[in-house]
Amino acid sequence: MIDRKKIRDEAFLKEYKGTCPACGYKLEKPASEKCPECGSRLQVMLLAPFRFTPWHALLTGVAISVGVIFDRVFLTLYGVFQSRGSVIGWNMFLSSLVPLVLLLVFFYVIWKLKSKFEQIILWKRVFWYIVALLTPIIFSVGQFFILIYLVLRV
């Protein structure tokens, strides 16, 4: 039985001039399929380039939104301590904490349903990705308006 992969690798390595991917040792037509410096196995592989998918956009949007809301939670908590526990301080803290909890629950649900998203038809998948991308924005903007309302109410 002929091992075509081994023959292909050997043919490629006979002409290879470059560095070892593992240690960076300069290779010039290596005699074997092992790096003489570190002993790593040299093999030819085709790898797909990284693609930024809607799933990555969703994770990025949620992570940024969680960061923004988390920042607001800590700033309002600091305000509560500075105001010596005033009612407005606690109201602002709770109005910051609720969207953070909701967003974390939303993130958990989306993470668990990832495999199901990839199996539904394209237009439904695009719809849910749009919803998933807009939800963190809606949470952040909604939290902002709640905070403004609380400040103006006093």
Chimera marker file (.cmm) of the C-alpha trace (Angstrom):
<marker_set name="trace">
<marker id="1" x="0.000" y="0.000" z="0.000" r="1" g="1" b="0" radius="0.5"/>
<marker id="2" x="1.380" y="3.402" z="-0.999" r="1" g="1" b="0" radius="0.5"/>
<marker id="3" x="1.219" y="6.213" z="1.568" r="1" g="1" b="0" radius="0.5"/>
<marker id="4" x="0.567" y="9.172" z="-0.723" r="1" g="1" b="0" radius="0.5"/>
<marker id="5" x="0.656" y="11.675" z="2.142" r="1" g="1" b="0" radius="0.5"/>
<marker id="6" x="4.156" y="10.551" z="3.150" r="1" g="1" b="0" radius="0.5"/>
<marker id="7" x="5.374" y="10.743" z="-0.460" r="1" g="1" b="0" radius="0.5"/>
<marker id="8" x="3.849" y="14.230" z="-0.811" r="1" g="1" b="0" radius="0.5"/>
<marker id="9" x="5.457" y="15.431" z="2.440" r="1" g="1" b="0" radius="0.5"/>
<marker id="10" x="8.860" y="14.046" z="1.431" r="1" g="1" b="0" radius="0.5"/>
<marker id="11" x="8.656" y="15.702" z="-2.012" r="1" g="1" b="0" radius="0.5"/>
<marker id="12" x="7.740" y="19.036" z="-0.424" r="1" g="1" b="0" radius="0.5"/>
<marker id="13" x="10.483" y="18.834" z="2.209" r="1" g="1" b="0" radius="0.5"/>
<marker id="14" x="13.147" y="18.043" z="-0.438" r="1" g="1" b="0" radius="0.5"/>
<marker id="15" x="12.551" y="21.532" z="-1.856" r="1" g="1" b="0" radius="0.5"/>
<marker id="16" x="11.701" y="23.379" z="1.385" r="1" g="1" b="0" radius="0.5"/>
<marker id="17" x="13.751" y="26.401" z="2.433" r="1" g="1" b="0" radius="0.5"/>
<marker id="18" x="12.478" y="28.170" z="5.517" r="1" g="1" b="0" radius="0.5"/>
<marker id="19" x="12.184" y="27.910" z="9.255" r="1" g="1" b="0" radius="0.5"/>
<marker id="20" x="10.895" y="25.180" z="11.534" r="1" g="1" b="0" radius="0.5"/>
<marker id="21" x="7.394" y="26.177" z="12.699" r="1" g="1" b="0" radius="0.5"/>
<marker id="22" x="8.141" y="24.892" z="16.215" r="1" g="1" b="0" radius="0.5"/>
<marker id="23" x="11.560" y="26.350" z="17.032" r="1" g="1" b="0" radius="0.5"/>
<marker id="24" x="12.427" y="28.721" z="14.183" r="1" g="1" b="0" radius="0.5"/>
<marker id="25" x="15.561" y="26.817" z="13.155" r="1" g="1" b="0" radius="0.5"/>
<marker id="26" x="16.574" y="27.598" z="9.574" r="1" g="1" b="0" radius="0.5"/>
<marker id="27" x="15.861" y="24.570" z="7.426" r="1" g="1" b="0" radius="0.5"/>
<marker id="28" x="17.210" y="24.073" z="3.935" r="1" g="1" b="0" radius="0.5"/>
<marker id="29" x="16.000" y="20.942" z="2.178" r="1" g="1" b="0" radius="0.5"/>
<marker id="30" x="15.797" y="18.817" z="5.341" r="1" g="1" b="0" radius="0.5"/>
<marker id="31" x="16.804" y="15.175" z="4.899" r="1" g="1" b="0" radius="0.5"/>
<marker id="32" x="14.097" y="13.764" z="7.166" r="1" g="1" b="0" radius="0.5"/>
<marker id="33" x="10.657" y="14.741" z="8.336" r="1" g="1" b="0" radius="0.5"/>
<marker id="34" x="12.018" y="15.777" z="11.736" r="1" g="1" b="0" radius="0.5"/>
<marker id="35" x="13.618" y="19.100" z="12.613" r="1" g="1" b="0" radius="0.5"/>
<marker id="36" x="17.315" y="18.516" z="13.383" r="1" g="1" b="0" radius="0.5"/>
<marker id="37" x="17.207" y="21.177" z="16.119" r="1" g="1" b="0" radius="0.5"/>
<marker id="38" x="14.082" y="20.378" z="18.162" r="1" g="1" b="0" radius="0.5"/>
<marker id="39" x="12.939" y="17.012" z="16.758" r="1" g="1" b="0" radius="0.5"/>
<marker id="40" x="9.448" y="18.242" z="15.817" r="1" g="1" b="0" radius="0.5"/>
<marker id="41" x="7.717" y="16.358" z="13.030" r="1" g="1" b="0" radius="0.5"/>
<marker id="42" x="7.525" y="18.386" z="9.829" r="1" g="1" b="0" radius="0.5"/>
<marker id="43" x="4.397" y="17.781" z="7.804" r="1" g="1" b="0" radius="0.5"/>
<marker id="44" x="2.534" y="19.576" z="5.058" r="1" g="1" b="0" radius="0.5"/>
<marker id="45" x="-0.894" y="20.872" z="6.097" r="1" g="1" b="0" radius="0.5"/>
<marker id="46" x="-3.480" y="23.099" z="4.529" r="1" g="1" b="0" radius="0.5"/>
<marker id="47" x="-5.287" y="25.255" z="7.059" r="1" g="1" b="0" radius="0.5"/>
<marker id="48" x="-8.314" y="27.429" z="6.437" r="1" g="1" b="0" radius="0.5"/>
<marker id="49" x="-7.777" y="31.090" z="7.260" r="1" g="1" b="0" radius="0.5"/>
<marker id="50" x="-9.671" y="32.624" z="10.180" r="1" g="1" b="0" radius="0.5"/>
<marker id="51" x="-13.092" y="33.953" z="9.205" r="1" g="1" b="0" radius="0.5"/>
<marker id="52" x="-14.926" y="36.548" z="11.264" r="1" g="1" b="0" radius="0.5"/>
<marker id="53" x="-18.425" y="35.068" z="11.371" r="1" g="1" b="0" radius="0.5"/>
<marker id="54" x="-21.652" y="36.492" z="12.791" r="1" g="1" b="0" radius="0.5"/>
<marker id="55" x="-21.025" y="34.287" z="15.832" r="1" g="1" b="0" radius="0.5"/>
<marker id="56" x="-17.760" y="36.137" z="16.486" r="1" g="1" b="0" radius="0.5"/>
<marker id="57" x="-19.558" y="39.465" z="16.017" r="1" g="1" b="0" radius="0.5"/>
<marker id="58" x="-22.149" y="38.383" z="18.574" r="1" g="1" b="0" radius="0.5"/>
<marker id="59" x="-19.512" y="37.411" z="21.121" r="1" g="1" b="0" radius="0.5"/>
<marker id="60" x="-17.638" y="40.659" z="20.551" r="1" g="1" b="0" radius="0.5"/>
<marker id="61" x="-20.787" y="42.767" z="20.948" r="1" g="1" b="0" radius="0.5"/>
<marker id="62" x="-21.857" y="40.964" z="24.105" r="1" g="1" b="0" radius="0.5"/>
<marker id="63" x="-18.367" y="41.135" z="25.616" r="1" g="1" b="0" radius="0.5"/>
<marker id="64" x="-18.118" y="44.872" z="24.969" r="1" g="1" b="0" radius="0.5"/>
<marker id="65" x="-21.607" y="45.455" z="26.362" r="1" g="1" b="0" radius="0.5"/>
<marker id="66" x="-20.869" y="43.412" z="29.472" r="1" g="1" b="0" radius="0.5"/>
<marker id="67" x="-17.734" y="45.503" z="29.953" r="1" g="1" b="0" radius="0.5"/>
<marker id="68" x="-19.639" y="48.780" z="29.608" r="1" g="1" b="0" radius="0.5"/>
<marker id="69" x="-22.411" y="47.691" z="31.955" r="1" g="1" b="0" radius="0.5"/>
<marker id="70" x="-19.906" y="46.197" z="34.417" r="1" g="1" b="0" radius="0.5"/>
<marker id="71" x="-18.123" y="49.562" z="34.460" r="1" g="1" b="0" radius="0.5"/>
<marker id="72" x="-21.410" y="51.337" z="35.213" r="1" g="1" b="0" radius="0.5"/>
<marker id="73" x="-22.176" y="48.888" z="38.034" r="1" g="1" b="0" radius="0.5"/>
<marker id="74" x="-18.852" y="49.626" z="39.719" r="1" g="1" b="0" radius="0.5"/>
<marker id="75" x="-19.183" y="53.374" z="39.202" r="1" g="1" b="0" radius="0.5"/>
<marker id="76" x="-22.671" y="53.433" z="40.699" r="1" g="1" b="0" radius="0.5"/>
<marker id="77" x="-21.499" y="51.232" z="43.581" r="1" g="1" b="0" radius="0.5"/>
<marker id="78" x="-18.730" y="53.743" z="44.205" r="1" g="1" b="0" radius="0.5"/>
<marker id="79" x="-21.404" y="56.477" z="44.140" r="1" g="1" b="0" radius="0.5"/>
<marker id="80" x="-23.432" y="54.588" z="46.747" r="1" g="1" b="0" radius="0.5"/>
<marker id="81" x="-20.434" y="54.490" z="49.078" r="1" g="1" b="0" radius="0.5"/>
<marker id="82" x="-19.633" y="58.147" z="48.483" r="1" g="1" b="0" radius="0.5"/>
<marker id="83" x="-23.233" y="59.205" z="49.167" r="1" g="1" b="0" radius="0.5"/>
<marker id="84" x="-23.259" y="57.134" z="52.369" r="1" g="1" b="0" radius="0.5"/>
<marker id="85" x="-25.981" y="54.799" z="51.130" r="1" g="1" b="0" radius="0.5"/>
<marker id="86" x="-28.548" y="57.310" z="49.874" r="1" g="1" b="0" radius="0.5"/>
<marker id="87" x="-31.726" y="55.988" z="48.269" r="1" g="1" b="0" radius="0.5"/>
<marker id="88" x="-30.881" y="57.483" z="44.873" r="1" g="1" b="0" radius="0.5"/>
<marker id="89" x="-27.475" y="55.788" z="45.004" r="1" g="1" b="0" radius="0.5"/>
<marker id="90" x="-29.015" y="52.387" z="45.653" r="1" g="1" b="0" radius="0.5"/>
<marker id="91" x="-31.641" y="52.940" z="42.941" r="1" g="1" b="0" radius="0.5"/>
<marker id="92" x="-28.923" y="53.768" z="40.442" r="1" g="1" b="0" radius="0.5"/>
<marker id="93" x="-26.883" y="50.749" z="41.520" r="1" g="1" b="0" radius="0.5"/>
<marker id="94" x="-29.844" y="48.397" z="41.075" r="1" g="1" b="0" radius="0.5"/>
<marker id="95" x="-30.705" y="49.972" z="37.715" r="1" g="1" b="0" radius="0.5"/>
<marker id="96" x="-27.140" y="49.199" z="36.640" r="1" g="1" b="0" radius="0.5"/>
<marker id="97" x="-27.077" y="45.698" z="38.070" r="1" g="1" b="0" radius="0.5"/>
<marker id="98" x="-30.334" y="44.431" z="36.505" r="1" g="1" b="0" radius="0.5"/>
<marker id="99" x="-29.220" y="44.922" z="32.847" r="1" g="1" b="0" radius="0.5"/>
<marker id="100" x="-25.888" y="43.248" z="33.660" r="1" g="1" b="0" radius="0.5"/>
<marker id="101" x="-27.644" y="40.179" z="35.043" r="1" g="1" b="0" radius="0.5"/>
<marker id="102" x="-30.048" y="40.079" z="32.087" r="1" g="1" b="0" radius="0.5"/>
<marker id="103" x="-27.176" y="40.396" z="29.618" r="1" g="1" b="0" radius="0.5"/>
<marker id="104" x="-25.204" y="37.614" z="31.303" r="1" g="1" b="0" radius="0.5"/>
<marker id="105" x="-28.283" y="35.345" z="31.188" r="1" g="1" b="0" radius="0.5"/>
<marker id="106" x="-28.766" y="36.275" z="27.509" r="1" g="1" b="0" radius="0.5"/>
<marker id="107" x="-25.106" y="35.459" z="26.805" r="1" g="1" b="0" radius="0.5"/>
<marker id="108" x="-25.408" y="32.077" z="28.552" r="1" g="1" b="0" radius="0.5"/>
<marker id="109" x="-28.527" y="31.149" z="26.563" r="1" g="1" b="0" radius="0.5"/>
<marker id="110" x="-26.927" y="32.177" z="23.261" r="1" g="1" b="0" radius="0.5"/>
<marker id="111" x="-23.769" y="30.215" z="24.116" r="1" g="1" b="0" radius="0.5"/>
<marker id="112" x="-25.772" y="27.077" z="24.887" r="1" g="1" b="0" radius="0.5"/>
<marker id="113" x="-27.833" y="27.383" z="21.689" r="1" g="1" b="0" radius="0.5"/>
<marker id="114" x="-24.846" y="27.931" z="19.378" r="1" g="1" b="0" radius="0.5"/>
<marker id="115" x="-25.038" y="24.464" z="17.836" r="1" g="1" b="0" radius="0.5"/>
<marker id="116" x="-28.768" y="24.904" z="17.172" r="1" g="1" b="0" radius="0.5"/>
<marker id="117" x="-28.121" y="28.265" z="15.445" r="1" g="1" b="0" radius="0.5"/>
<marker id="118" x="-25.822" y="26.591" z="12.952" r="1" g="1" b="0" radius="0.5"/>
<marker id="119" x="-28.496" y="24.043" z="11.992" r="1" g="1" b="0" radius="0.5"/>
<marker id="120" x="-31.405" y="26.374" z="11.174" r="1" g="1" b="0" radius="0.5"/>
<marker id="121" x="-32.014" y="27.845" z="7.735" r="1" g="1" b="0" radius="0.5"/>
<marker id="122" x="-30.041" y="30.914" z="6.714" r="1" g="1" b="0" radius="0.5"/>
<marker id="123" x="-32.701" y="33.644" z="6.962" r="1" g="1" b="0" radius="0.5"/>
<marker id="124" x="-33.667" y="32.546" z="10.495" r="1" g="1" b="0" radius="0.5"/>
<marker id="125" x="-30.012" y="32.382" z="11.490" r="1" g="1" b="0" radius="0.5"/>
<marker id="126" x="-29.397" y="35.895" z="10.150" r="1" g="1" b="0" radius="0.5"/>
<marker id="127" x="-32.498" y="37.138" z="12.006" r="1" g="1" b="0" radius="0.5"/>
<marker id="128" x="-31.302" y="35.658" z="15.307" r="1" g="1" b="0" radius="0.5"/>
<marker id="129" x="-27.790" y="37.001" z="14.834" r="1" g="1" b="0" radius="0.5"/>
<marker id="130" x="-29.233" y="40.483" z="14.271" r="1" g="1" b="0" radius="0.5"/>
<marker id="131" x="-31.374" y="40.120" z="17.400" r="1" g="1" b="0" radius="0.5"/>
<marker id="132" x="-28.359" y="38.873" z="19.322" r="1" g="1" b="0" radius="0.5"/>
<marker id="133" x="-26.248" y="41.811" z="18.139" r="1" g="1" b="0" radius="0.5"/>
<marker id="134" x="-28.920" y="44.414" z="18.903" r="1" g="1" b="0" radius="0.5"/>
<marker id="135" x="-29.838" y="43.096" z="22.353" r="1" g="1" b="0" radius="0.5"/>
<marker id="136" x="-26.620" y="44.241" z="24.097" r="1" g="1" b="0" radius="0.5"/>
<marker id="137" x="-27.003" y="47.649" z="22.489" r="1" g="1" b="0" radius="0.5"/>
<marker id="138" x="-30.607" y="47.870" z="23.651" r="1" g="1" b="0" radius="0.5"/>
<marker id="139" x="-29.551" y="46.857" z="27.190" r="1" g="1" b="0" radius="0.5"/>
<marker id="140" x="-26.811" y="49.500" z="27.279" r="1" g="1" b="0" radius="0.5"/>
<marker id="141" x="-28.979" y="52.286" z="25.866" r="1" g="1" b="0" radius="0.5"/>
<marker id="142" x="-31.902" y="51.290" z="28.088" r="1" g="1" b="0" radius="0.5"/>
<marker id="143" x="-29.667" y="51.384" z="31.128" r="1" g="1" b="0" radius="0.5"/>
<marker id="144" x="-28.456" y="54.846" z="30.150" r="1" g="1" b="0" radius="0.5"/>
<marker id="145" x="-32.015" y="56.196" z="29.931" r="1" g="1" b="0" radius="0.5"/>
<marker id="146" x="-32.972" y="54.594" z="33.242" r="1" g="1" b="0" radius="0.5"/>
<marker id="147" x="-29.995" y="56.299" z="34.887" r="1" g="1" b="0" radius="0.5"/>
<marker id="148" x="-30.933" y="59.649" z="33.322" r="1" g="1" b="0" radius="0.5"/>
<marker id="149" x="-34.517" y="59.221" z="34.533" r="1" g="1" b="0" radius="0.5"/>
<marker id="150" x="-33.314" y="58.492" z="38.071" r="1" g="1" b="0" radius="0.5"/>
<marker id="151" x="-31.021" y="61.518" z="38.096" r="1" g="1" b="0" radius="0.5"/>
<marker id="152" x="-33.690" y="63.890" z="36.767" r="1" g="1" b="0" radius="0.5"/>
<marker id="153" x="-36.327" y="62.533" z="39.131" r="1" g="1" b="0" radius="0.5"/>
<marker id="154" x="-34.401" y="63.780" z="42.157" r="1" g="1" b="0" radius="0.5"/>
<link id1="1" id2="2" r="1" g="1" b="0" radius="0.2"/>
<link id1="2" id2="3" r="1" g="1" b="0" radius="0.2"/>
<link id1="3" id2="4" r="1" g="1" b="0" radius="0.2"/>
<link id1="4" id2="5" r="1" g="1" b="0" radius="0.2"/>
<link id1="5" id2="6" r="1" g="1" b="0" radius="0.2"/>
<link id1="6" id2="7" r="1" g="1" b="0" radius="0.2"/>
<link id1="7" id2="8" r="1" g="1" b="0" radius="0.2"/>
<link id1="8" id2="9" r="1" g="1" b="0" radius="0.2"/>
<link id1="9" id2="10" r="1" g="1" b="0" radius="0.2"/>
<link id1="10" id2="11" r="1" g="1" b="0" radius="0.2"/>
<link id1="11" id2="12" r="1" g="1" b="0" radius="0.2"/>
<link id1="12" id2="13" r="1" g="1" b="0" radius="0.2"/>
<link id1="13" id2="14" r="1" g="1" b="0" radius="0.2"/>
<link id1="14" id2="15" r="1" g="1" b="0" radius="0.2"/>
<link id1="15" id2="16" r="1" g="1" b="0" radius="0.2"/>
<link id1="16" id2="17" r="1" g="1" b="0" radius="0.2"/>
<link id1="17" id2="18" r="1" g="1" b="0" radius="0.2"/>
<link id1="18" id2="19" r="1" g="1" b="0" radius="0.2"/>
<link id1="19" id2="20" r="1" g="1" b="0" radius="0.2"/>
<link id1="20" id2="21" r="1" g="1" b="0" radius="0.2"/>
<link id1="21" id2="22" r="1" g="1" b="0" radius="0.2"/>
<link id1="22" id2="23" r="1" g="1" b="0" radius="0.2"/>
<link id1="23" id2="24" r="1" g="1" b="0" radius="0.2"/>
<link id1="24" id2="25" r="1" g="1" b="0" radius="0.2"/>
<link id1="25" id2="26" r="1" g="1" b="0" radius="0.2"/>
<link id1="26" id2="27" r="1" g="1" b="0" radius="0.2"/>
<link id1="27" id2="28" r="1" g="1" b="0" radius="0.2"/>
<link id1="28" id2="29" r="1" g="1" b="0" radius="0.2"/>
<link id1="29" id2="30" r="1" g="1" b="0" radius="0.2"/>
<link id1="30" id2="31" r="1" g="1" b="0" radius="0.2"/>
<link id1="31" id2="32" r="1" g="1" b="0" radius="0.2"/>
<link id1="32" id2="33" r="1" g="1" b="0" radius="0.2"/>
<link id1="33" id2="34" r="1" g="1" b="0" radius="0.2"/>
<link id1="34" id2="35" r="1" g="1" b="0" radius="0.2"/>
<link id1="35" id2="36" r="1" g="1" b="0" radius="0.2"/>
<link id1="36" id2="37" r="1" g="1" b="0" radius="0.2"/>
<link id1="37" id2="38" r="1" g="1" b="0" radius="0.2"/>
<link id1="38" id2="39" r="1" g="1" b="0" radius="0.2"/>
<link id1="39" id2="40" r="1" g="1" b="0" radius="0.2"/>
<link id1="40" id2="41" r="1" g="1" b="0" radius="0.2"/>
<link id1="41" id2="42" r="1" g="1" b="0" radius="0.2"/>
<link id1="42" id2="43" r="1" g="1" b="0" radius="0.2"/>
<link id1="43" id2="44" r="1" g="1" b="0" radius="0.2"/>
<link id1="44" id2="45" r="1" g="1" b="0" radius="0.2"/>
<link id1="45" id2="46" r="1" g="1" b="0" radius="0.2"/>
<link id1="46" id2="47" r="1" g="1" b="0" radius="0.2"/>
<link id1="47" id2="48" r="1" g="1" b="0" radius="0.2"/>
<link id1="48" id2="49" r="1" g="1" b="0" radius="0.2"/>
<link id1="49" id2="50" r="1" g="1" b="0" radius="0.2"/>
<link id1="50" id2="51" r="1" g="1" b="0" radius="0.2"/>
<link id1="51" id2="52" r="1" g="1" b="0" radius="0.2"/>
<link id1="52" id2="53" r="1" g="1" b="0" radius="0.2"/>
<link id1="53" id2="54" r="1" g="1" b="0" radius="0.2"/>
<link id1="54" id2="55" r="1" g="1" b="0" radius="0.2"/>
<link id1="55" id2="56" r="1" g="1" b="0" radius="0.2"/>
<link id1="56" id2="57" r="1" g="1" b="0" radius="0.2"/>
<link id1="57" id2="58" r="1" g="1" b="0" radius="0.2"/>
<link id1="58" id2="59" r="1" g="1" b="0" radius="0.2"/>
<link id1="59" id2="60" r="1" g="1" b="0" radius="0.2"/>
<link id1="60" id2="61" r="1" g="1" b="0" radius="0.2"/>
<link id1="61" id2="62" r="1" g="1" b="0" radius="0.2"/>
<link id1="62" id2="63" r="1" g="1" b="0" radius="0.2"/>
<link id1="63" id2="64" r="1" g="1" b="0" radius="0.2"/>
<link id1="64" id2="65" r="1" g="1" b="0" radius="0.2"/>
<link id1="65" id2="66" r="1" g="1" b="0" radius="0.2"/>
<link id1="66" id2="67" r="1" g="1" b="0" radius="0.2"/>
<link id1="67" id2="68" r="1" g="1" b="0" radius="0.2"/>
<link id1="68" id2="69" r="1" g="1" b="0" radius="0.2"/>
<link id1="69" id2="70" r="1" g="1" b="0" radius="0.2"/>
<link id1="70" id2="71" r="1" g="1" b="0" radius="0.2"/>
<link id1="71" id2="72" r="1" g="1" b="0" radius="0.2"/>
<link id1="72" id2="73" r="1" g="1" b="0" radius="0.2"/>
<link id1="73" id2="74" r="1" g="1" b="0" radius="0.2"/>
<link id1="74" id2="75" r="1" g="1" b="0" radius="0.2"/>
<link id1="75" id2="76" r="1" g="1" b="0" radius="0.2"/>
<link id1="76" id2="77" r="1" g="1" b="0" radius="0.2"/>
<link id1="77" id2="78" r="1" g="1" b="0" radius="0.2"/>
<link id1="78" id2="79" r="1" g="1" b="0" radius="0.2"/>
<link id1="79" id2="80" r="1" g="1" b="0" radius="0.2"/>
<link id1="80" id2="81" r="1" g="1" b="0" radius="0.2"/>
<link id1="81" id2="82" r="1" g="1" b="0" radius="0.2"/>
<link id1="82" id2="83" r="1" g="1" b="0" radius="0.2"/>
<link id1="83" id2="84" r="1" g="1" b="0" radius="0.2"/>
<link id1="84" id2="85" r="1" g="1" b="0" radius="0.2"/>
<link id1="85" id2="86" r="1" g="1" b="0" radius="0.2"/>
<link id1="86" id2="87" r="1" g="1" b="0" radius="0.2"/>
<link id1="87" id2="88" r="1" g="1" b="0" radius="0.2"/>
<link id1="88" id2="89" r="1" g="1" b="0" radius="0.2"/>
<link id1="89" id2="90" r="1" g="1" b="0" radius="0.2"/>
<link id1="90" id2="91" r="1" g="1" b="0" radius="0.2"/>
<link id1="91" id2="92" r="1" g="1" b="0" radius="0.2"/>
<link id1="92" id2="93" r="1" g="1" b="0" radius="0.2"/>
<link id1="93" id2="94" r="1" g="1" b="0" radius="0.2"/>
<link id1="94" id2="95" r="1" g="1" b="0" radius="0.2"/>
<link id1="95" id2="96" r="1" g="1" b="0" radius="0.2"/>
<link id1="96" id2="97" r="1" g="1" b="0" radius="0.2"/>
<link id1="97" id2="98" r="1" g="1" b="0" radius="0.2"/>
<link id1="98" id2="99" r="1" g="1" b="0" radius="0.2"/>
<link id1="99" id2="100" r="1" g="1" b="0" radius="0.2"/>
<link id1="100" id2="101" r="1" g="1" b="0" radius="0.2"/>
<link id1="101" id2="102" r="1" g="1" b="0" radius="0.2"/>
<link id1="102" id2="103" r="1" g="1" b="0" radius="0.2"/>
<link id1="103" id2="104" r="1" g="1" b="0" radius="0.2"/>
<link id1="104" id2="105" r="1" g="1" b="0" radius="0.2"/>
<link id1="105" id2="106" r="1" g="1" b="0" radius="0.2"/>
<link id1="106" id2="107" r="1" g="1" b="0" radius="0.2"/>
<link id1="107" id2="108" r="1" g="1" b="0" radius="0.2"/>
<link id1="108" id2="109" r="1" g="1" b="0" radius="0.2"/>
<link id1="109" id2="110" r="1" g="1" b="0" radius="0.2"/>
<link id1="110" id2="111" r="1" g="1" b="0" radius="0.2"/>
<link id1="111" id2="112" r="1" g="1" b="0" radius="0.2"/>
<link id1="112" id2="113" r="1" g="1" b="0" radius="0.2"/>
<link id1="113" id2="114" r="1" g="1" b="0" radius="0.2"/>
<link id1="114" id2="115" r="1" g="1" b="0" radius="0.2"/>
<link id1="115" id2="116" r="1" g="1" b="0" radius="0.2"/>
<link id1="116" id2="117" r="1" g="1" b="0" radius="0.2"/>
<link id1="117" id2="118" r="1" g="1" b="0" radius="0.2"/>
<link id1="118" id2="119" r="1" g="1" b="0" radius="0.2"/>
<link id1="119" id2="120" r="1" g="1" b="0" radius="0.2"/>
<link id1="120" id2="121" r="1" g="1" b="0" radius="0.2"/>
<link id1="121" id2="122" r="1" g="1" b="0" radius="0.2"/>
<link id1="122" id2="123" r="1" g="1" b="0" radius="0.2"/>
<link id1="123" id2="124" r="1" g="1" b="0" radius="0.2"/>
<link id1="124" id2="125" r="1" g="1" b="0" radius="0.2"/>
<link id1="125" id2="126" r="1" g="1" b="0" radius="0.2"/>
<link id1="126" id2="127" r="1" g="1" b="0" radius="0.2"/>
<link id1="127" id2="128" r="1" g="1" b="0" radius="0.2"/>
<link id1="128" id2="129" r="1" g="1" b="0" radius="0.2"/>
<link id1="129" id2="130" r="1" g="1" b="0" radius="0.2"/>
<link id1="130" id2="131" r="1" g="1" b="0" radius="0.2"/>
<link id1="131" id2="132" r="1" g="1" b="0" radius="0.2"/>
<link id1="132" id2="133" r="1" g="1" b="0" radius="0.2"/>
<link id1="133" id2="134" r="1" g="1" b="0" radius="0.2"/>
<link id1="134" id2="135" r="1" g="1" b="0" radius="0.2"/>
<link id1="135" id2="136" r="1" g="1" b="0" radius="0.2"/>
<link id1="136" id2="137" r="1" g="1" b="0" radius="0.2"/>
<link id1="137" id2="138" r="1" g="1" b="0" radius="0.2"/>
<link id1="138" id2="139" r="1" g="1" b="0" radius="0.2"/>
<link id1="139" id2="140" r="1" g="1" b="0" radius="0.2"/>
<link id1="140" id2="141" r="1" g="1" b="0" radius="0.2"/>
<link id1="141" id2="142" r="1" g="1" b="0" radius="0.2"/>
<link id1="142" id2="143" r="1" g="1" b="0" radius="0.2"/>
<link id1="143" id2="144" r="1" g="1" b="0" radius="0.2"/>
<link id1="144" id2="145" r="1" g="1" b="0" radius="0.2"/>
<link id1="145" id2="146" r="1" g="1" b="0" radius="0.2"/>
<link id1="146" id2="147" r="1" g="1" b="0" radius="0.2"/>
<link id1="147" id2="148" r="1" g="1" b="0" radius="0.2"/>
<link id1="148" id2="149" r="1" g="1" b="0" radius="0.2"/>
<link id1="149" id2="150" r="1" g="1" b="0" radius="0.2"/>
<link id1="150" id2="151" r="1" g="1" b="0" radius="0.2"/>
<link id1="151" id2="152" r="1" g="1" b="0" radius="0.2"/>
<link id1="152" id2="153" r="1" g="1" b="0" radius="0.2"/>
<link id1="153" id2="154" r="1" g="1" b="0" radius="0.2"/>
</marker_set>
